[in-house]
Every structure is written in structure tokens, then in C-alpha cells.
Amino acid sequence: MFIGVEGAVVVSARARNKNDVGRATLLAVLSALAVYLLVTLLSLGVVARPELAEMRNPSMAGLMVKMMGSWGEVIIAAGLIVSVCGAYLSWTIMAAEVPYLAATHKAFPRVFARQNENSAPSASLWLTNISVQVCLVLIWLTGSDYNTLLTIASEMILVPYFLVGAFLLKIATRPLHKAVGIGACIYGLWLLYASGPMHLLLSVVLYAPGLLVFLYARRTHQHDQMLRRREMALIGFILVAAFPATWMLMG
């Protein structure tokens, strides 16, 4: 639902006017939220809840058929195609931009800061496509289904959500910003608790290779500060936890 908003924020560094990013983000969130609420209210006003629960996805197509006939399903199907294509574009942009930004901030190897003649992060795009193919092959080799990959991906999103709230709390100077940071941290911790420790352990399967890339990146850049002992201990703990997590995934 909100992938377009996240994608726009990731590429905000390329905006000519940074103030436009904030206004566009707020407008997009409010617009998407309004559509979400209107669709929910429309659904409950057209059919009963038991009948709505039995409709196949996208259930909005069934509602539109009841309201305007067979053309309703065509309209929803066309909108779904546009939505999926937009989400695919946003995910591609995000996956390519994040390694590029990490490389410019010395958290990824220097090679990922490379751009082609169109100012697109070419090395990041190669990394993204190769990583996707590797994940699909691993799911096939381990005999798992797509839901397993979806579960790990969802868990990988929850941890950064909590860290974003924690970072806001760290840099906040105004009481309102601190209150938002505290609320985001509490909600992020609740999401991690609700998902369960086993799913969090499975996410280590992807965090471990990322940490190895991070350690290699520090060798390709010049840093003024060395990693602290507690940071090195945490990295070692995650790398060790990757072995039982991988065993669980294969089992």
C-alpha cells in the first residue's frame, strides 16, 4: 500500500527541492490512507461480512461487479496491473538505491557507488538481480515454498522499522519528535515480539552475509573510527547464529 511512499523517500536525495519531498510524502500517505478507509467502508456497505470473506482476491472486483456489472471486474483488474507495475518499479528503485547510498556513506564496498551514463547505480542493479535469483534457487533447493521467503522478507523489514524509530529518538531535539520516536520504538518492538523469536532467527540468514559485506567495505574505505568491542561482539554473535538459522531453514 505504501511502497510508493517508501520508494520516493529513498530517492529523495536526487530531488532538486528537498522541501517537495516532505510535502509529497505527507500528501501520499494521507491519500493512500483515505483510499484505504473508503474501500473498507464501501465494502461493508455493499455486501455482508460473511459474503465478503468468501470472495476471492482481489475482493474489490467482486464488489464492483455487484455495483456496476461485469465492467467492474475489468476496472479493478486494470487498476491492479498498474498497482503491481508501480510496486515493482518502486522495489527495483529502492533495491538499487540503497546499496548505492550505503556505498557513498562507506557502509558498502566502493564498487556499488558506480553509476552508468544515465546516472543509474549499475552495480547495485546487478547485485539486486543476482541476490533475487540466489534466494529463489535456495528456496527451490531447500524444498521450501514462497511463503517461507515472504516470512523472512517481512521479518527483515520489521528490524529496520524499529531502528528508524530508534535513530529518530537519538537525534530528536524537540519534544514532539521524541514522542514520535518513542512511539515508533514501542510499536517496532511489539511487531518483533508478535512475529516470534523463531522468525527473527531466520532473518539472520540474510543479515550474516550483509555483515560480511559490511566488514569488507570497511577495508575498501578509510574510516576515522574503529569498531567498538561491543559492536564486534554483536557482529560475531550474529555470524554464529547464522549456522543454526540456516539449519532450521533447510530443515
One Martini backbone bead per residue (centre of mass of N, CA, C, O) as a GRO file, in nm:
protein
  251
    1MET     BB    1   0.058   0.062  -0.022
    2PHE     BB    2   0.350   0.230   0.071
    3ILE     BB    3   0.582   0.191  -0.146
    4GLY     BB    4   0.587   0.468  -0.288
    5VAL     BB    5   0.680   0.629  -0.042
    6GLU     BB    6   0.945   0.480   0.012
    7GLY     BB    7   1.069   0.524  -0.269
    8ALA     BB    8   1.073   0.837  -0.253
    9VAL     BB    9   1.261   0.862  -0.006
   10VAL     BB   10   1.513   0.718  -0.118
   11VAL     BB   11   1.524   0.941  -0.375
   12SER     BB   12   1.547   1.232  -0.233
   13ALA     BB   13   1.849   1.310  -0.302
   14ARG     BB   14   1.755   1.384  -0.616
   15ALA     BB   15   1.621   1.632  -0.540
   16ARG     BB   16   1.593   1.970  -0.592
   17ASN     BB   17   1.363   1.987  -0.361
   18LYS     BB   18   1.333   1.892  -0.032
   19ASN     BB   19   1.046   2.004   0.041
   20ASP     BB   20   0.884   1.825  -0.159
   21VAL     BB   21   0.917   1.556  -0.011
   22GLY     BB   22   0.748   1.612   0.241
   23ARG     BB   23   0.482   1.687   0.100
   24ALA     BB   24   0.453   1.428  -0.073
   25THR     BB   25   0.451   1.225   0.160
   26LEU     BB   26   0.204   1.330   0.313
   27LEU     BB   27   0.005   1.316   0.074
   28ALA     BB   28   0.036   1.011   0.016
   29VAL     BB   29  -0.051   0.899   0.289
   30LEU     BB   30  -0.333   1.033   0.300
   31SER     BB   31  -0.439   0.917   0.034
   32ALA     BB   32  -0.404   0.614   0.098
   33LEU     BB   33  -0.574   0.619   0.357
   34ALA     BB   34  -0.838   0.714   0.229
   35VAL     BB   35  -0.873   0.478   0.033
   36TYR     BB   36  -0.872   0.256   0.243
   37LEU     BB   37  -1.124   0.352   0.400
   38LEU     BB   38  -1.324   0.363   0.162
   39VAL     BB   39  -1.308   0.064   0.083
   40THR     BB   40  -1.404  -0.049   0.351
   41LEU     BB   41  -1.679   0.098   0.365
   42LEU     BB   42  -1.786  -0.003   0.094
   43SER     BB   43  -1.785  -0.304   0.153
   44LEU     BB   44  -1.983  -0.294   0.409
   45GLY     BB   45  -2.221  -0.150   0.224
   46VAL     BB   46  -2.280  -0.392   0.011
   47VAL     BB   47  -2.194  -0.640   0.190
   48ALA     BB   48  -2.162  -0.892   0.380
   49ARG     BB   49  -1.919  -1.031   0.565
   50PRO     BB   50  -1.938  -1.333   0.477
   51GLU     BB   51  -1.935  -1.272   0.171
   52LEU     BB   52  -1.665  -1.119   0.168
   53ALA     BB   53  -1.483  -1.359   0.274
   54GLU     BB   54  -1.547  -1.548   0.004
   55MET     BB   55  -1.391  -1.375  -0.171
   56ARG     BB   56  -1.177  -1.337  -0.413
   57ASN     BB   57  -0.888  -1.230  -0.525
   58PRO     BB   58  -0.993  -0.938  -0.573
   59SER     BB   59  -1.264  -0.834  -0.386
   60MET     BB   60  -1.331  -0.566  -0.535
   61ALA     BB   61  -1.440  -0.696  -0.793
   62GLY     BB   62  -1.700  -0.816  -0.671
   63LEU     BB   63  -1.819  -0.544  -0.584
   64MET     BB   64  -1.825  -0.407  -0.867
   65VAL     BB   65  -2.015  -0.612  -0.997
   66LYS     BB   66  -2.260  -0.545  -0.810
   67MET     BB   67  -2.266  -0.233  -0.898
   68MET     BB   68  -2.175  -0.248  -1.250
   69GLY     BB   69  -2.084  -0.519  -1.334
   70SER     BB   70  -1.843  -0.653  -1.545
   71TRP     BB   71  -1.671  -0.383  -1.555
   72GLY     BB   72  -1.564  -0.389  -1.263
   73GLU     BB   73  -1.344  -0.610  -1.303
   74VAL     BB   74  -1.179  -0.460  -1.518
   75ILE     BB   75  -1.100  -0.214  -1.351
   76ILE     BB   76  -0.952  -0.365  -1.120
   77ALA     BB   77  -0.750  -0.517  -1.298
   78ALA     BB   78  -0.614  -0.264  -1.413
   79GLY     BB   79  -0.533  -0.141  -1.138
   80LEU     BB   80  -0.358  -0.384  -1.049
   81ILE     BB   81  -0.147  -0.367  -1.271
   82VAL     BB   82  -0.049  -0.082  -1.204
   83SER     BB   83   0.026  -0.140  -0.908
   84VAL     BB   84   0.237  -0.365  -0.958
   85CYS     BB   85   0.423  -0.200  -1.142
   86GLY     BB   86   0.481   0.020  -0.933
   87ALA     BB   87   0.601  -0.168  -0.716
   88TYR     BB   88   0.828  -0.284  -0.890
   89LEU     BB   89   0.967  -0.013  -0.939
   90SER     BB   90   1.016   0.063  -0.642
   91TRP     BB   91   1.184  -0.186  -0.563
   92THR     BB   92   1.408  -0.139  -0.768
   93ILE     BB   93   1.494   0.138  -0.669
   94MET     BB   94   1.556   0.063  -0.376
   95ALA     BB   95   1.761  -0.172  -0.427
   96ALA     BB   96   1.960   0.026  -0.585
   97GLU     BB   97   1.991   0.275  -0.384
   98VAL     BB   98   2.091   0.160  -0.113
   99PRO     BB   99   2.380   0.062  -0.193
  100TYR     BB  100   2.467   0.338  -0.299
  101LEU     BB  101   2.434   0.497  -0.032
  102ALA     BB  102   2.615   0.310   0.136
  103ALA     BB  103   2.874   0.368  -0.030
  104THR     BB  104   2.879   0.681   0.021
  105HIS     BB  105   2.884   0.596   0.354
  106LYS     BB  106   3.088   0.343   0.393
  107ALA     BB  107   2.898   0.052   0.409
  108PHE     BB  108   2.992  -0.012   0.119
  109PRO     BB  109   3.140  -0.089  -0.137
  110ARG     BB  110   3.271   0.118  -0.382
  111VAL     BB  111   3.140  -0.019  -0.639
  112PHE     BB  112   2.830   0.076  -0.564
  113ALA     BB  113   2.891   0.388  -0.666
  114ARG     BB  114   2.842   0.316  -0.946
  115GLN     BB  115   2.770   0.475  -1.264
  116ASN     BB  116   2.614   0.546  -1.539
  117GLU     BB  117   2.517   0.753  -1.801
  118ASN     BB  118   2.219   0.769  -1.631
  119SER     BB  119   2.271   0.770  -1.315
  120ALA     BB  120   2.280   0.464  -1.255
  121PRO     BB  121   2.317   0.193  -1.031
  122SER     BB  122   2.458  -0.072  -1.169
  123ALA     BB  123   2.579  -0.249  -0.942
  124SER     BB  124   2.313  -0.267  -0.776
  125LEU     BB  125   2.145  -0.409  -0.991
  126TRP     BB  126   2.314  -0.664  -1.003
  127LEU     BB  127   2.285  -0.741  -0.706
  128THR     BB  128   1.979  -0.767  -0.697
  129ASN     BB  129   1.938  -0.988  -0.915
  130ILE     BB  130   2.125  -1.201  -0.791
  131SER     BB  131   1.985  -1.223  -0.514
  132VAL     BB  132   1.711  -1.318  -0.615
  133GLN     BB  133   1.810  -1.578  -0.755
  134VAL     BB  134   1.937  -1.709  -0.506
  135CYS     BB  135   1.680  -1.725  -0.334
  136LEU     BB  136   1.518  -1.902  -0.530
  137VAL     BB  137   1.717  -2.140  -0.532
  138LEU     BB  138   1.710  -2.198  -0.226
  139ILE     BB  139   1.410  -2.264  -0.210
  140TRP     BB  140   1.431  -2.505  -0.405
  141LEU     BB  141   1.653  -2.675  -0.254
  142THR     BB  142   1.491  -2.679   0.037
  143GLY     BB  143   1.168  -2.708  -0.028
  144SER     BB  144   1.040  -2.449  -0.012
  145ASP     BB  145   0.829  -2.187  -0.007
  146TYR     BB  146   0.726  -1.865  -0.064
  147ASN     BB  147   0.642  -1.807   0.234
  148THR     BB  148   0.924  -1.819   0.354
  149LEU     BB  149   1.038  -1.574   0.205
  150LEU     BB  150   0.817  -1.378   0.306
  151THR     BB  151   0.881  -1.403   0.608
  152ILE     BB  152   1.173  -1.301   0.597
  153ALA     BB  153   1.113  -1.030   0.462
  154SER     BB  154   0.930  -0.922   0.687
  155GLU     BB  155   1.145  -0.937   0.911
  156MET     BB  156   1.349  -0.743   0.767
  157ILE     BB  157   1.157  -0.493   0.802
  158LEU     BB  158   1.117  -0.468   1.114
  159VAL     BB  159   1.400  -0.385   1.207
  160PRO     BB  160   1.429  -0.111   1.053
  161TYR     BB  161   1.182   0.020   1.181
  162PHE     BB  162   1.303   0.030   1.465
  163LEU     BB  163   1.569   0.185   1.391
  164VAL     BB  164   1.435   0.443   1.294
  165GLY     BB  165   1.307   0.517   1.567
  166ALA     BB  166   1.576   0.517   1.726
  167PHE     BB  167   1.714   0.742   1.559
  168LEU     BB  168   1.508   0.961   1.616
  169LEU     BB  169   1.550   0.956   1.925
  170LYS     BB  170   1.855   1.037   1.913
  171ILE     BB  171   1.815   1.323   1.729
  172ALA     BB  172   1.609   1.448   1.892
  173THR     BB  173   1.492   1.788   2.018
  174ARG     BB  174   1.195   1.763   2.017
  175PRO     BB  175   0.920   1.651   2.183
  176LEU     BB  176   0.762   1.543   1.940
  177HIS     BB  177   0.989   1.369   1.818
  178LYS     BB  178   1.031   1.194   2.070
  179ALA     BB  179   0.745   1.078   2.078
  180VAL     BB  180   0.759   0.942   1.803
  181GLY     BB  181   1.008   0.764   1.866
  182ILE     BB  182   0.882   0.607   2.101
  183GLY     BB  183   0.641   0.492   1.947
  184ALA     BB  184   0.809   0.345   1.727
  185CYS     BB  185   0.964   0.159   1.920
  186ILE     BB  186   0.727   0.015   2.051
  187TYR     BB  187   0.603  -0.091   1.789
  188GLY     BB  188   0.855  -0.244   1.687
  189LEU     BB  189   0.875  -0.438   1.931
  190TRP     BB  190   0.594  -0.561   1.897
  191LEU     BB  191   0.639  -0.684   1.617
  192LEU     BB  192   0.873  -0.871   1.702
  193TYR     BB  193   0.712  -1.023   1.918
  194ALA     BB  194   0.473  -1.120   1.733
  195SER     BB  195   0.653  -1.287   1.526
  196GLY     BB  196   0.887  -1.410   1.673
  197PRO     BB  197   1.198  -1.560   1.734
  198MET     BB  198   1.221  -1.753   1.488
  199HIS     BB  199   1.199  -1.540   1.262
  200LEU     BB  200   1.439  -1.371   1.359
  201LEU     BB  201   1.647  -1.598   1.314
  202LEU     BB  202   1.605  -1.625   1.003
  203SER     BB  203   1.718  -1.335   0.931
  204VAL     BB  204   2.023  -1.409   0.973
  205VAL     BB  205   2.076  -1.534   0.694
  206LEU     BB  206   2.101  -1.229   0.572
  207TYR     BB  207   2.280  -1.070   0.776
  208ALA     BB  208   2.551  -1.215   0.754
  209PRO     BB  209   2.636  -1.136   0.461
  210GLY     BB  210   2.610  -0.830   0.517
  211LEU     BB  211   2.840  -0.817   0.728
  212LEU     BB  212   3.065  -0.907   0.538
  213VAL     BB  213   3.034  -0.666   0.351
  214PHE     BB  214   3.086  -0.451   0.566
  215LEU     BB  215   3.375  -0.541   0.641
  216TYR     BB  216   3.486  -0.504   0.354
  217ALA     BB  217   3.416  -0.201   0.327
  218ARG     BB  218   3.619  -0.103   0.549
  219ARG     BB  219   3.870  -0.178   0.360
  220THR     BB  220   3.785   0.031   0.113
  221HIS     BB  221   3.782   0.242   0.340
  222GLN     BB  222   3.822   0.540   0.521
  223HIS     BB  223   3.842   0.550   0.878
  224ASP     BB  224   3.830   0.718   1.190
  225GLN     BB  225   3.670   0.473   1.316
  226MET     BB  226   3.647   0.208   1.515
  227LEU     BB  227   3.528  -0.068   1.621
  228ARG     BB  228   3.375  -0.178   1.878
  229ARG     BB  229   3.352  -0.438   2.092
  230ARG     BB  230   3.040  -0.463   2.094
  231GLU     BB  231   3.017  -0.468   1.786
  232MET     BB  232   3.190  -0.720   1.738
  233ALA     BB  233   3.022  -0.907   1.919
  234LEU     BB  234   2.758  -0.880   1.758
  235ILE     BB  235   2.867  -0.986   1.491
  236GLY     BB  236   2.956  -1.264   1.599
  237PHE     BB  237   2.675  -1.356   1.694
  238ILE     BB  238   2.534  -1.347   1.416
  239LEU     BB  239   2.724  -1.543   1.270
  240VAL     BB  240   2.667  -1.784   1.458
  241ALA     BB  241   2.347  -1.781   1.423
  242ALA     BB  242   2.345  -1.865   1.116
  243PHE     BB  243   2.372  -2.174   1.142
  244PRO     BB  244   2.100  -2.256   1.282
  245ALA     BB  245   1.922  -2.100   1.079
  246THR     BB  246   2.000  -2.265   0.828
  247TRP     BB  247   1.912  -2.539   0.942
  248MET     BB  248   1.614  -2.463   0.974
  249LEU     BB  249   1.556  -2.392   0.677
  250MET     BB  250   1.637  -2.678   0.561
  251GLY     BB  251   1.425  -2.829   0.762
   0.00000   0.00000   0.00000
